[in-house]
């Protein structure tokens, strides 16, 4: 740390690692103004509303189908593996028949 003209500056090149006073104040004021709610005099008609509702239903449905697949796919693989194992066990334990 180096003290110059009453201000502490970083050890790196000028402007890196510190925010100057004017920019910091502008940043804080800009954030405060952008986060302040203001009324929106806007009208959303039935066409836009129904389109938004349809899109929302489609996105939620896609997420649910994806989760359903992620959950059920390993179960399906396990069932197939167990079915093949029992079929192999049944084939081994079945008596051999001779055809004359």
C-alpha positions in Angstrom: 0.0 0.0 0.0 1.2 3.4 -0.9 -0.1 6.7 0.5 -0.3 9.5 -2.1 -1.9 12.9 -1.4 -3.9 11.5 1.5 -5.3 8.6 -0.4 -4.4 4.9 -0.1 -3.8 3.2 -3.5 -3.3 -0.4 -4.3 0.1 -1.9 -5.1 -0.9 -2.7 -8.7 -1.1 -0.5 -11.8 -3.2 2.6 -11.5 -7.0 2.0 -11.7 -6.7 -1.7 -11.0 -8.0 -3.0 -7.7 -9.8 0.2 -6.6 -12.9 2.2 -7.6 -12.5 5.9 -7.7 -14.8 8.0 -5.6 -16.8 9.5 -8.4 -17.4 6.2 -10.2 -18.3 4.4 -7.0 -20.9 7.1 -6.2 -22.3 6.9 -9.7 -22.5 3.1 -9.4 -24.4 3.2 -6.1 -26.8 5.9 -7.3 -27.4 4.0 -10.6 -28.1 0.8 -8.7 -30.5 2.6 -6.3 -32.4 4.2 -9.2 -32.6 1.0 -11.2 -33.9 -1.0 -8.2 -36.6 1.6 -7.3 -40.0 0.4 -8.5 -42.0 2.6 -10.9 -45.5 2.0 -12.2 -45.7 0.6 -15.7 -48.6 1.9 -17.7 -48.8 -1.1 -19.9 -51.6 -3.3 -21.1 -51.3 -7.0 -21.7 -54.0 -8.1 -24.0 -55.6 -11.5 -24.1 -53.5 -12.7 -27.0 -50.2 -12.0 -25.3 -51.6 -13.4 -22.0 -52.7 -16.7 -23.6 -49.4 -17.0 -25.5 -47.5 -16.5 -22.3 -49.7 -19.0 -20.5 -49.1 -21.6 -23.2 -45.4 -21.0 -23.2 -45.3 -21.4 -19.4 -47.3 -24.6 -19.6 -44.9 -26.0 -22.3 -41.8 -25.1 -20.3 -43.1 -26.6 -17.1 -44.2 -29.7 -19.0 -40.8 -30.1 -20.6 -39.1 -29.8 -17.2 -41.4 -32.4 -15.7 -40.9 -34.8 -18.7 -37.2 -34.4 -18.4 -37.2 -35.1 -14.6 -39.6 -38.1 -15.2 -37.1 -39.5 -17.8 -34.1 -39.0 -15.5 -35.8 -40.8 -12.7 -37.4 -43.7 -14.7 -34.5 -44.5 -17.1 -32.3 -46.2 -14.5 -35.3 -48.1 -13.2 -36.1 -49.3 -16.7 -32.5 -50.4 -17.2 -32.6 -52.3 -13.9 -35.8 -54.0 -14.8 -34.4 -55.2 -18.1 -31.2 -56.5 -16.5 -33.2 -58.4 -13.9 -35.6 -59.8 -16.5 -32.6 -61.1 -18.6 -31.0 -62.6 -15.5 -34.2 -64.5 -14.6 -34.6 -65.7 -18.1 -31.0 -67.0 -18.2 -31.6 -68.7 -14.8 -34.8 -70.3 -16.0 -33.1 -71.5 -19.2 -30.2 -73.1 -17.2 -32.5 -74.8 -14.7 -35.0 -76.1 -17.3 -34.6 -79.9 -18.0 -33.0 -80.7 -21.3 -35.3 -82.5 -23.7 -34.2 -84.8 -26.4 -35.9 -84.9 -29.7 -35.6 -88.2 -31.4 
